[in-house]
Amino acid sequence: MRKTPLLAASAAALVLAACSGEPETITVNQYDAQAKALENAPAVQLPPAILASRTYRCGDNSLVYVDFYNDNTARLRTVRGGDSTTLTAAGGNPPYTAEGYSVSANADNVRITAPGKNNLSCHT
């Protein structure tokens, strides 16, 4: 039974003897393999932000889904979750247009033209 405290004291003395009073200095590798590539990389451009996402009910009782973005574009879908068509507002001023498509403005009440839907009055 006397051996256990003696062994514990010896182990503690051994651990303390390994410590020095001086702080340990750690050197970090300063080489960065991607540093040059990152310096020469072009600036990151964020994707456009959504200004409004609207669902319109039109005069023919159909639904049209339009997302308006801050880069003067709108994405129009005639089927929920379907493929979208990108429309652009020339000079930043509505209407938003693309070949065969038109949305009069980013508003509650609009006029929409799409293939098979000519000049419909629509509202949110």
MOWOGI-V908071 format. One line per field, one symbol per residue. ss: DSSP state (~ for helix, > for strand, _ for the rest). A space follows every 50 residues. Layout:
ss->???
This chain:
ss->_~~~~~~~~~~~~~~~~~________________~~~~~~_________> >>>>>>>>____>>>>>>>___>>>>>_______>>>>>~~~___>>>__ >>>_____>>>>>>__>>>>>>>_
